[in-house]
Every structure is written in C-alpha cells, then in structure tokens.
Amino acid sequence: MTTTAPAAGAVAPRHHTPASRPSLLRLSGVELRKLVDTRAGRWLLITIGLIAAVVVTLQLIYAEEADQTFGSFFVPSLLPVGVLLPVLGILSITSEWSQRTALTTYALVPRRERVVTAKLVAVMVAALGSVLASLALAAVGTLVASATGGAGTWQLDGSLILNAVILQVTSVLMGAAFGLLLLNPPLAIVGYFLLPTVWGVLGEMVRPLRGPSEWLDTSKTMEPLFSSDALTGEQWGRIVVSLLVWMVLPLAAGLFRTLRREVS
C-alpha cells in the first residue's frame, strides 16, 4: 500500500472563522445615520428645529415680559415638535420598503427583529435629542429675554423635563408603530393623523363614546404632561390605556407583519 505525499508548497486549507453579527449598539448607530442620510429625514429634522426656534422667537416678540421665562419658552416648543416626530418614526420604518432597501438590509441582518429594535432605539434617541434641543432653545430665549427687559427667570420644575421625555418618546414610537403596521409612508402618515382625530371627533359628537374617549383620546390623556402639576393615578391610568391602544397594539401587530412579510 502506497501513500501519496503532499506536493511541495501545497497550501493547507484555511479555516474561516464565522463573522460575528453586529451588536445592537452598532445597528442603532447605523439607523441613526439613516435618519439624516435621506433627504426626507434630513429636511424633517431641520424643519423640527426651525419650528421650535420660531416658537421661541414668537414668544420673545409677542409674549408678555412676565411670561418670558425658561419654562414658558420650553413647554410651548414641545407641541409642534411632538407633532412632527411621529413622521420621523414612520419614515425610519417605511423607508426600507419605499426605497426597496429591505432586501439588502435583511440580507445583511437576517434577524429582522434586531433591525426593528435598532430602528426603535434610533428614533427614541432622536426624540431625546429633540428634548435637549428644546431646552437649548429655551435657554437662548431666556438669555435674550433677560437682556431685552423680559423676566428671564430660569425656574423650571424637573417633572416637566421628565414629562417632555415621556411625551416625545411615546409620540415617535406611536409613529413607528403605524409605520410597522402599514409599511407605506403616505398611508402610515395619513393613518396616524386621521384615525386618532376621527376618534376624538366621534368622542365629542356621540354621547355613548364620551366616556371611552376620556381614556382613548391621546390629545386628552397626554395633555397633563404639559403641566408641572403632579399627575394623579387616574391620569396615569388614562395615559397607559391610550398608549396600549395607539402604540403597543399597532407595534405588536406591525412587528408580526414585518417578520412575516416576504421581501422582494
């Protein structure tokens, strides 16, 4: 029996170590970059900042001098920013399908739930950034007010900052939930603004719906977050119930649909 010796200079086969999957932190960083890489996302962020700046400027021009305080500059800027943040959440989710990049994204990261989680983390970071931007603009407004004869006081209840974080984060997550559920930018944007509005109108017009509307109309349940007064247990309960209906349920159903949808 003879054996064949390996030829001189033969190269032994290489054992490739499997590439490690990207961490959630890295995926979230990628999704944050995507928010500003697209033209729509970039201009939406610019518009949010400009609107907050306009609100502060209008207060400097038209508000009474006694009302030109840090808290008075901060709180009004939250509402217009909170209206536009959900659109950012929608675009973050639906851009994969509208721009047909889902095939590449889910080929690189086959576990779709990790991609969706990274997108949700990214939009929540953006929401936190919007709160910081509102605080910065309020600080600038207060400095200008103190230099031009306004009250310029810096007093701000810490609960307002916490309420602002809750308000903006839940707003952007509600938008992301509608984006996951509908996976179409125009349809998700229209659905997000239309359905709660229709429900609010019906709650005012139809007498039997007035009671449930107090618990399910987010324009009512989230209103106490704009005040520095301590929220009661019932107010927190209404917030939780409305978020279960308009955020958690669409988020769960949208995640189920996204995980099962065929990518083409």
C-alpha positions as CSV (number, residue, x, y, z in Angstrom):
1,M,0.0,0.0,0.0
2,T,1.4,3.3,-1.0
3,T,0.6,6.8,0.1
4,T,1.0,10.0,-1.8
5,A,2.9,12.6,-0.1
6,P,1.6,16.2,-0.4
7,A,3.2,18.2,-3.1
8,A,5.9,20.6,-2.0
9,G,4.5,24.1,-1.5
10,A,0.9,22.9,-1.2
11,V,-1.3,25.3,0.7
12,A,-3.3,23.9,3.5
13,P,-7.0,24.7,3.5
14,R,-7.8,27.8,5.6
15,H,-10.5,27.6,8.3
16,H,-12.5,30.8,8.2
17,T,-13.9,32.0,11.5
18,P,-17.5,33.0,11.2
19,A,-18.1,36.7,11.2
20,S,-19.7,38.0,14.4
21,R,-23.0,39.6,14.0
22,P,-23.2,43.4,14.5
23,S,-24.1,44.5,18.0
24,L,-27.4,46.3,18.7
25,L,-25.4,49.4,19.5
26,R,-23.8,49.3,16.1
27,L,-27.1,48.7,14.3
28,S,-28.7,51.6,16.2
29,G,-25.8,53.8,15.1
30,V,-26.4,52.8,11.5
31,E,-30.1,53.6,11.9
32,L,-29.3,57.0,13.4
33,R,-27.2,57.8,10.3
34,K,-30.0,56.7,8.1
35,L,-32.2,59.3,9.7
36,V,-30.0,62.1,8.2
37,D,-28.8,60.3,5.1
38,T,-32.1,60.5,3.3
39,R,-33.3,63.8,2.0
40,A,-36.8,63.5,3.6
41,G,-35.3,62.6,7.1
42,R,-32.7,65.4,6.9
43,W,-35.2,68.1,6.0
44,L,-37.7,66.8,8.5
45,L,-35.1,67.2,11.3
46,I,-34.2,70.7,10.0
47,T,-37.9,71.6,10.0
48,I,-38.4,70.4,13.5
49,G,-35.5,72.5,14.7
50,L,-36.7,75.6,12.8
51,I,-40.2,75.3,14.1
52,A,-39.0,75.1,17.7
53,A,-36.8,78.2,17.1
54,V,-39.8,80.1,15.5
55,V,-42.0,79.3,18.6
56,V,-39.3,80.7,20.9
57,T,-38.9,83.8,18.6
58,L,-42.6,84.5,18.5
59,Q,-42.7,84.4,22.3
60,L,-39.9,86.9,22.5
61,I,-41.8,89.2,20.2
62,Y,-45.4,88.8,21.4
63,A,-45.5,87.3,24.9
64,E,-45.8,89.5,28.0
65,E,-42.5,90.3,29.7
66,A,-43.5,88.4,32.8
67,D,-44.2,85.3,30.7
68,Q,-40.7,85.3,29.1
69,T,-39.3,82.6,31.4
70,F,-37.3,79.4,30.8
71,G,-40.4,77.2,31.4
72,S,-42.6,79.4,29.3
73,F,-40.1,79.0,26.4
74,F,-39.6,75.3,26.9
75,V,-43.2,73.9,27.2
76,P,-44.8,75.5,24.0
77,S,-42.0,74.2,21.8
78,L,-42.8,70.6,22.8
79,L,-46.2,70.5,20.9
80,P,-45.1,71.3,17.3
81,V,-42.0,69.1,17.7
82,G,-44.2,66.3,19.1
83,V,-46.5,66.6,16.1
84,L,-43.6,66.1,13.6
85,L,-41.6,63.5,15.5
86,P,-44.0,60.6,14.7
87,V,-43.4,61.3,11.0
88,L,-39.7,60.7,11.6
89,G,-40.6,57.4,13.2
90,I,-42.8,56.5,10.3
91,L,-40.1,57.3,7.7
92,S,-37.5,55.4,9.7
93,I,-39.6,52.2,9.4
94,T,-41.1,52.5,6.0
95,S,-38.1,53.8,4.1
96,E,-36.8,50.2,3.9
97,W,-39.8,49.3,1.8
98,S,-40.5,52.5,-0.1
99,Q,-36.8,52.8,-1.2
100,R,-36.5,49.0,-1.7
101,T,-33.6,48.6,0.6
102,A,-35.2,46.0,2.7
103,L,-33.7,43.2,0.6
104,T,-30.2,44.4,1.3
105,T,-30.9,45.2,5.0
106,Y,-32.4,41.9,5.8
107,A,-29.9,40.0,3.8
108,L,-27.1,41.6,5.9
109,V,-29.0,41.2,9.2
110,P,-31.4,38.2,8.7
111,R,-33.0,38.6,12.1
112,R,-35.5,41.3,11.3
113,E,-36.5,41.8,15.0
114,R,-32.9,43.1,15.6
115,V,-33.2,45.6,12.8
116,V,-36.6,46.8,14.0
117,T,-35.3,47.1,17.6
118,A,-32.3,49.2,16.3
119,K,-34.8,51.5,14.4
120,L,-36.9,52.0,17.5
121,V,-33.8,52.8,19.6
122,A,-32.6,55.3,16.9
123,V,-35.9,57.2,16.9
124,M,-36.1,57.2,20.7
125,V,-32.6,58.8,20.7
126,A,-33.8,61.3,18.2
127,A,-36.8,62.1,20.5
128,L,-34.4,62.6,23.4
129,G,-32.3,64.9,21.2
130,S,-35.4,66.9,20.5
131,V,-36.0,67.5,24.2
132,L,-32.4,68.7,24.6
133,A,-32.8,71.0,21.6
134,S,-36.0,72.5,23.1
135,L,-34.1,73.0,26.4
136,A,-31.2,74.7,24.5
137,L,-33.6,77.0,22.6
138,A,-35.4,77.8,25.8
139,A,-32.1,78.8,27.3
140,V,-31.3,81.0,24.4
141,G,-34.7,82.6,24.6
142,T,-34.3,83.2,28.4
143,L,-30.9,84.9,27.8
144,V,-32.3,87.1,25.1
145,A,-35.4,87.9,27.3
146,S,-33.2,88.9,30.3
147,A,-31.1,91.2,28.0
148,T,-34.2,92.9,26.5
149,G,-36.2,93.5,29.6
150,G,-38.2,90.3,29.9
151,A,-38.5,88.3,33.1
152,G,-35.7,86.0,32.1
153,T,-36.1,83.7,35.1
154,W,-34.6,80.2,35.0
155,Q,-37.0,78.3,37.2
156,L,-38.2,75.0,35.8
157,D,-39.9,72.1,37.5
158,G,-37.9,69.0,37.0
159,S,-41.1,67.0,36.4
160,L,-41.6,69.0,33.2
161,I,-38.4,67.6,31.7
162,L,-39.5,64.0,32.6
163,N,-42.9,64.7,31.1
164,A,-41.3,66.1,28.0
165,V,-39.2,62.9,27.6
166,I,-42.3,60.7,28.0
167,L,-44.3,62.8,25.6
168,Q,-41.7,62.9,22.8
169,V,-40.6,59.3,23.1
170,T,-44.1,57.9,23.1
171,S,-45.1,60.2,20.2
172,V,-42.2,58.9,18.0
173,L,-42.9,55.3,19.0
174,M,-46.6,55.7,18.0
175,G,-45.5,56.9,14.6
176,A,-43.1,54.0,14.3
177,A,-45.9,51.6,15.3
178,F,-48.1,52.9,12.5
179,G,-45.1,52.6,10.1
180,L,-44.6,49.0,11.1
181,L,-48.3,48.2,10.8
182,L,-48.8,49.8,7.3
183,L,-45.3,49.7,5.8
184,N,-46.2,52.5,3.4
185,P,-45.1,56.1,4.1
186,P,-48.2,58.1,2.8
187,L,-50.7,55.5,4.2
188,A,-49.0,55.4,7.6
189,I,-48.8,59.2,7.9
190,V,-52.4,59.7,6.9
191,G,-53.5,56.8,9.2
192,Y,-51.5,58.2,12.2
193,F,-53.1,61.6,11.9
194,L,-56.5,60.6,10.7
195,L,-57.6,57.7,12.9
196,P,-57.0,59.4,16.3
197,T,-58.5,62.6,15.0
198,V,-61.7,60.8,13.8
199,W,-61.9,59.0,17.2
200,G,-61.6,62.3,19.0
201,V,-64.3,63.9,16.9
202,L,-66.6,60.9,17.4
203,G,-65.9,61.1,21.1
204,E,-67.2,64.6,21.2
205,M,-70.2,64.1,18.9
206,V,-71.5,60.7,20.0
207,R,-72.7,60.7,23.6
208,P,-72.0,57.0,24.4
209,L,-68.4,57.4,23.3
210,R,-67.6,60.4,25.5
211,G,-66.7,58.2,28.4
212,P,-64.3,55.9,26.5
213,S,-62.9,59.0,24.7
214,E,-61.5,60.2,28.0
215,W,-59.4,57.1,28.2
216,L,-58.5,56.6,24.5
217,D,-58.2,60.1,23.0
218,T,-54.4,60.8,23.2
219,S,-55.0,64.6,22.8
220,K,-56.8,64.4,26.2
221,T,-54.8,61.8,28.0
222,M,-51.4,63.3,27.2
223,E,-52.5,66.9,28.0
224,P,-51.5,66.7,31.7
225,L,-47.9,66.1,30.7
226,F,-47.6,69.8,29.6
227,S,-48.3,70.8,33.2
228,S,-45.9,70.8,36.2
229,D,-48.6,69.6,38.5
230,A,-48.2,66.0,39.8
231,L,-50.3,63.6,37.8
232,T,-53.0,61.6,39.6
233,G,-53.3,57.8,39.5
234,E,-56.3,58.1,37.2
235,Q,-54.4,60.4,34.8
236,W,-51.5,57.9,34.6
237,G,-54.1,55.2,34.0
238,R,-55.6,57.1,31.1
239,I,-52.1,57.6,29.6
240,V,-51.3,53.9,29.9
241,V,-54.6,52.8,28.4
242,S,-54.4,55.2,25.4
243,L,-50.8,54.1,24.7
244,L,-51.8,50.5,24.8
245,V,-54.3,51.1,22.1
246,W,-52.4,53.6,19.9
247,M,-48.8,52.4,20.5
248,V,-48.4,48.9,21.9
249,L,-51.1,47.1,19.9
250,P,-50.0,48.6,16.5
251,L,-46.4,48.0,17.4
252,A,-47.0,44.3,18.2
253,A,-49.2,43.8,15.1
254,G,-46.7,45.7,12.9
255,L,-43.8,43.6,14.2
256,F,-45.7,40.4,13.5
257,R,-46.4,41.6,9.9
258,T,-42.9,42.8,9.3
259,L,-41.4,39.5,10.4
260,R,-43.7,37.5,8.1
261,R,-43.7,39.8,5.1
262,E,-41.9,38.5,2.0
263,V,-39.0,40.7,0.9
264,S,-38.9,41.2,-2.8
